[in-house]
Amino acid sequence: MSAQINRNSAGVAPSDAPPPVQRRGLIHRPRLMLLAQIAVIAAILGLWEGLAILKVLDDFFFSRPSAIFVFLTKIVQTKNFFIHLRTTLVEASVGLVIGGGAGLISGFIFAKSKLLYKLFDPIISALNTLPRVALAPLFILWFGLDEWAKIALVISVVYFIMLLNTYAAITSVDSDLIDTLRLMGAGRWLTFKRLYLPFSVPFLFAGLRISLAFAISAAIVGEMLVSQFGMGQLLRQRQDLLDTAGTFGVLVIIAALAIFLNALIKLLEISLTRWRPRSGTADVVQQSI
């Protein structure tokens, strides 16, 4: 008994003591974080509306949230709104899939063949640095005035992003881990499944999220240059009419579209990476062993 008292007095917690309570911050509470984000957005909109009411901000240049909301309620009731939305969604999605897939395959080929990468590196660097807006007239000349001109513009942006991310993912794999799997008799497919794939997934989805933003931007830019439908064309109409509220309203719709597509990518990432261990690559190699 006295020995137990001495141990407790020395600062050692008894074995039957309750575990320490771990405090969870706001970042680990999704519901509270969502409420906090809504509160921040509401505060910003309220401040914006108040400054507009007080004439600190000119409605002609900055508009106000209430006017933007009125525009949004009207625009979604028009018969052409969903045609505009569908056009941009199709152009961005098709370009993202084609450009992303081609970039992924090309990046893997270049990563496995240093000779090919060295041969094509100057061409890739030159094409990647070209401004896509300058290429838009050529795409319109080649593909006409329909959606494929904007899809080609999206592909030209997404392709190089996915190519470089895939190349970085494959070449970042530790050569010692590759040799370990080969010594254990692993073939190419098993090496790809157990080693290359776990290394590549974070790079690929990071590149995919970046590509999504550029895909929507490229589609919008192409539609603003020449198009009958699309959110870019709708944005240009509002700008030509000097409709500040309409311009902000279209930007809000574009932002909502980007958030929706990004959420789909996150769901896809979660569904495809459930097998991936949290502790890192060492566990992956041990599983393959």
C-alpha positions as CSV (number, residue, x, y, z in Angstrom):
1,M,0.0,0.0,0.0
2,S,2.8,2.4,0.9
3,A,4.6,1.5,-2.3
4,Q,1.5,2.4,-4.3
5,I,1.2,5.7,-2.5
6,N,4.9,6.4,-3.2
7,R,4.4,5.7,-6.9
8,N,1.4,8.0,-7.0
9,S,3.2,10.8,-5.2
10,A,6.1,10.4,-7.7
11,G,3.7,11.5,-10.5
12,V,2.9,8.0,-11.9
13,A,-0.8,7.7,-12.7
14,P,-2.5,4.5,-11.4
15,S,-3.5,1.9,-13.9
16,D,-7.2,2.3,-13.2
17,A,-7.2,6.1,-13.7
18,P,-9.5,7.4,-16.5
19,P,-7.8,8.3,-19.8
20,P,-7.1,12.0,-20.3
21,V,-9.8,13.9,-22.2
22,Q,-8.6,15.0,-25.6
23,R,-9.9,18.3,-26.6
24,R,-11.1,18.5,-30.1
25,G,-10.6,21.8,-31.9
26,L,-13.0,23.4,-34.3
27,I,-11.1,21.9,-37.3
28,H,-12.0,18.4,-36.1
29,R,-15.7,19.2,-35.7
30,P,-17.2,19.3,-39.2
31,R,-20.6,20.6,-38.1
32,L,-19.2,23.4,-36.1
33,M,-16.8,24.2,-38.9
34,L,-19.6,24.4,-41.4
35,L,-21.6,26.7,-39.1
36,A,-18.4,28.9,-38.7
37,Q,-17.9,29.0,-42.5
38,I,-21.5,30.0,-43.0
39,A,-21.2,32.7,-40.3
40,V,-18.1,34.1,-42.0
41,I,-19.8,34.3,-45.4
42,A,-22.9,35.9,-43.9
43,A,-20.7,38.5,-42.2
44,I,-19.0,39.4,-45.4
45,L,-22.2,39.6,-47.3
46,G,-23.8,41.7,-44.5
47,L,-20.8,44.1,-44.5
48,W,-21.0,44.4,-48.3
49,E,-24.8,45.1,-48.2
50,G,-24.3,47.6,-45.4
51,L,-21.6,49.5,-47.2
52,A,-23.7,49.6,-50.3
53,I,-26.7,51.0,-48.3
54,L,-24.5,53.6,-46.8
55,K,-23.3,54.6,-50.2
56,V,-19.7,53.8,-49.3
57,L,-19.7,51.4,-52.2
58,D,-21.2,52.5,-55.5
59,D,-23.8,50.1,-56.8
60,F,-22.8,50.7,-60.4
61,F,-19.3,49.3,-59.7
62,F,-19.8,46.9,-56.8
63,S,-23.5,46.1,-56.9
64,R,-24.9,44.5,-53.6
65,P,-25.7,41.0,-52.5
66,S,-29.5,41.6,-52.5
67,A,-29.4,42.7,-56.2
68,I,-27.2,39.7,-57.0
69,F,-29.8,37.4,-55.3
70,V,-32.6,39.0,-57.3
71,F,-30.7,38.4,-60.5
72,L,-30.1,34.8,-59.6
73,T,-33.7,34.1,-58.9
74,K,-34.7,35.5,-62.3
75,I,-31.9,33.9,-64.4
76,V,-32.6,30.4,-63.2
77,Q,-36.2,30.8,-64.4
78,T,-35.2,31.6,-68.0
79,K,-35.5,28.8,-70.6
80,N,-31.9,29.2,-71.8
81,F,-30.2,29.1,-68.4
82,F,-29.9,25.4,-68.2
83,I,-28.7,25.3,-71.8
84,H,-25.9,27.7,-70.9
85,L,-25.1,25.6,-67.8
86,R,-25.1,22.3,-69.7
87,T,-22.9,23.6,-72.4
88,T,-20.2,24.7,-70.0
89,L,-20.5,21.5,-67.9
90,V,-20.1,19.3,-71.0
91,E,-17.2,21.3,-72.4
92,A,-15.3,21.3,-69.1
93,S,-16.1,17.6,-68.3
94,V,-15.3,16.1,-71.7
95,G,-12.1,18.1,-72.0
96,L,-11.1,17.1,-68.4
97,V,-11.6,13.4,-69.1
98,I,-9.9,13.4,-72.5
99,G,-7.0,15.7,-71.5
100,G,-6.6,14.1,-68.1
101,G,-6.5,10.6,-69.5
102,A,-4.1,11.5,-72.3
103,G,-1.8,13.3,-69.9
104,L,-1.9,10.4,-67.5
105,I,-0.9,7.8,-70.2
106,S,1.8,10.1,-71.6
107,G,3.2,10.9,-68.2
108,F,3.5,7.2,-67.4
109,I,5.2,6.5,-70.7
110,F,7.7,9.3,-70.3
111,A,8.5,8.3,-66.7
112,K,9.3,4.8,-67.8
113,S,11.4,5.9,-70.8
114,K,14.0,8.6,-70.0
115,L,15.0,8.7,-73.7
116,L,11.5,9.6,-74.9
117,Y,11.2,12.3,-72.2
118,K,14.6,13.8,-73.1
119,L,13.6,13.9,-76.8
120,F,10.2,15.5,-76.2
121,D,11.1,17.7,-73.2
122,P,11.8,20.9,-75.3
123,I,8.5,20.4,-77.2
124,I,6.5,19.8,-74.0
125,S,8.1,22.9,-72.4
126,A,7.4,25.1,-75.4
127,L,3.8,24.0,-75.8
128,N,3.1,24.3,-72.1
129,T,4.3,27.9,-71.9
130,L,2.1,29.0,-74.8
131,P,-0.9,31.2,-73.8
132,R,-4.0,29.2,-74.4
133,V,-6.0,32.4,-75.3
134,A,-3.6,32.8,-78.3
135,L,-4.5,29.2,-79.4
136,A,-8.2,29.8,-79.2
137,P,-8.5,31.3,-82.7
138,L,-6.7,28.3,-84.2
139,F,-9.0,25.8,-82.4
140,I,-12.0,27.8,-83.7
141,L,-10.5,27.6,-87.2
142,W,-9.8,23.9,-87.0
143,F,-12.9,22.7,-85.1
144,G,-15.5,25.4,-86.1
145,L,-17.8,27.3,-83.8
146,D,-19.4,24.4,-82.0
147,E,-18.5,22.9,-78.6
148,W,-15.4,21.0,-79.8
149,A,-13.4,24.2,-80.2
150,K,-13.8,24.9,-76.5
151,I,-13.2,21.2,-75.6
152,A,-9.9,21.3,-77.5
153,L,-9.0,24.4,-75.6
154,V,-9.7,22.6,-72.3
155,I,-7.7,19.6,-73.4
156,S,-4.7,21.7,-74.2
157,V,-4.7,23.1,-70.7
158,V,-5.5,19.9,-68.8
159,Y,-3.1,17.6,-70.7
160,F,0.1,19.2,-69.6
161,I,-1.0,19.5,-66.0
162,M,-1.8,15.7,-65.7
163,L,1.3,14.8,-67.7
164,L,3.7,16.6,-65.4
165,N,1.9,15.4,-62.3
166,T,2.0,11.8,-63.5
167,Y,5.6,12.0,-64.4
168,A,6.5,13.4,-61.0
169,A,4.4,10.7,-59.3
170,I,6.1,7.8,-61.1
171,T,9.7,9.2,-60.9
172,S,9.3,9.9,-57.2
173,V,9.1,6.2,-56.3
174,D,12.1,5.0,-54.3
175,S,14.3,2.7,-56.4
176,D,15.1,0.7,-53.3
177,L,11.5,-0.2,-52.9
178,I,11.3,-1.2,-56.5
179,D,14.3,-3.5,-56.1
180,T,12.9,-5.0,-53.0
181,L,9.7,-6.0,-54.7
182,R,11.6,-7.4,-57.7
183,L,13.8,-9.5,-55.5
184,M,10.7,-11.0,-53.9
185,G,9.5,-12.0,-57.4
186,A,6.9,-9.3,-58.0
187,G,6.0,-8.8,-61.6
188,R,5.2,-5.5,-63.4
189,W,1.5,-5.6,-62.6
190,L,2.1,-6.4,-58.9
191,T,4.8,-3.7,-58.7
192,F,2.4,-1.2,-60.3
193,K,-0.5,-2.2,-58.0
194,R,1.4,-2.3,-54.7
195,L,4.0,0.5,-55.2
196,Y,3.4,2.8,-58.2
197,L,-0.4,3.2,-57.6
198,P,-0.1,4.2,-53.9
199,F,2.6,6.7,-54.7
200,S,0.7,8.1,-57.7
201,V,-2.8,8.6,-56.2
202,P,-2.0,11.8,-54.2
203,F,-0.2,13.3,-57.2
204,L,-3.0,12.4,-59.6
205,F,-5.9,13.7,-57.6
206,A,-3.9,16.9,-56.8
207,G,-3.4,17.4,-60.5
208,L,-7.0,16.6,-61.2
209,R,-8.2,19.3,-58.8
210,I,-5.9,21.8,-60.4
211,S,-7.0,20.7,-63.8
212,L,-10.6,21.1,-62.9
213,A,-10.1,24.8,-62.1
214,F,-8.2,25.4,-65.4
215,A,-10.8,23.3,-67.4
216,I,-13.7,25.5,-66.3
217,S,-11.6,28.7,-66.9
218,A,-10.6,27.5,-70.4
219,A,-14.2,26.7,-71.2
220,I,-15.4,30.1,-70.0
221,V,-12.7,31.9,-72.0
222,G,-13.5,30.0,-75.1
223,E,-17.2,30.8,-74.7
224,M,-16.5,34.5,-74.2
225,L,-14.6,34.6,-77.5
226,V,-17.1,32.9,-79.6
227,S,-20.1,30.8,-78.6
228,Q,-23.9,30.9,-78.8
229,F,-24.4,29.3,-75.4
230,G,-22.4,28.7,-72.2
231,M,-21.7,30.5,-69.0
232,G,-18.9,32.4,-70.7
233,Q,-21.3,33.8,-73.3
234,L,-23.8,34.7,-70.5
235,L,-21.0,36.4,-68.6
236,R,-20.1,38.4,-71.7
237,Q,-23.7,39.5,-72.2
238,R,-23.9,40.8,-68.7
239,Q,-20.6,42.7,-69.1
240,D,-21.7,44.2,-72.4
241,L,-24.8,45.5,-70.7
242,L,-22.8,46.9,-67.8
243,D,-24.9,44.8,-65.5
244,T,-22.7,44.6,-62.4
245,A,-25.2,42.5,-60.5
246,G,-25.6,40.1,-63.4
247,T,-21.8,39.8,-63.8
248,F,-21.4,38.9,-60.1
249,G,-24.4,36.6,-60.4
250,V,-22.9,34.6,-63.3
251,L,-19.6,34.4,-61.4
252,V,-21.5,33.0,-58.4
253,I,-23.0,30.3,-60.6
254,I,-19.6,29.5,-62.1
255,A,-18.1,29.2,-58.6
256,A,-21.0,26.9,-57.5
257,L,-20.4,24.7,-60.6
258,A,-16.7,24.5,-59.7
259,I,-17.5,23.6,-56.1
260,F,-19.9,20.9,-57.3
261,L,-17.4,19.3,-59.6
262,N,-14.7,19.5,-57.0
263,A,-17.0,17.7,-54.5
264,L,-17.5,14.9,-57.1
265,I,-13.7,14.5,-57.4
266,K,-13.3,14.4,-53.6
267,L,-15.9,11.6,-53.4
268,L,-14.1,9.7,-56.2
269,E,-10.8,10.1,-54.4
270,I,-12.3,8.8,-51.1
271,S,-13.9,5.8,-52.9
272,L,-10.7,4.9,-54.7
273,T,-8.3,5.3,-51.7
274,R,-10.1,3.4,-49.0
275,W,-7.5,0.6,-49.4
276,R,-4.6,3.0,-48.9
277,P,-3.0,2.7,-45.4
278,R,-2.6,5.9,-43.4
279,S,0.8,5.0,-42.1
280,G,2.6,5.4,-45.3
281,T,4.5,3.5,-48.0
282,A,6.3,1.1,-45.7
283,D,3.0,-0.6,-44.9
284,V,2.2,-0.9,-48.5
285,V,5.4,-2.7,-49.2
286,Q,4.8,-4.9,-46.2
287,Q,1.4,-5.8,-47.5
288,S,2.9,-6.7,-50.9
289,I,5.5,-8.9,-49.2
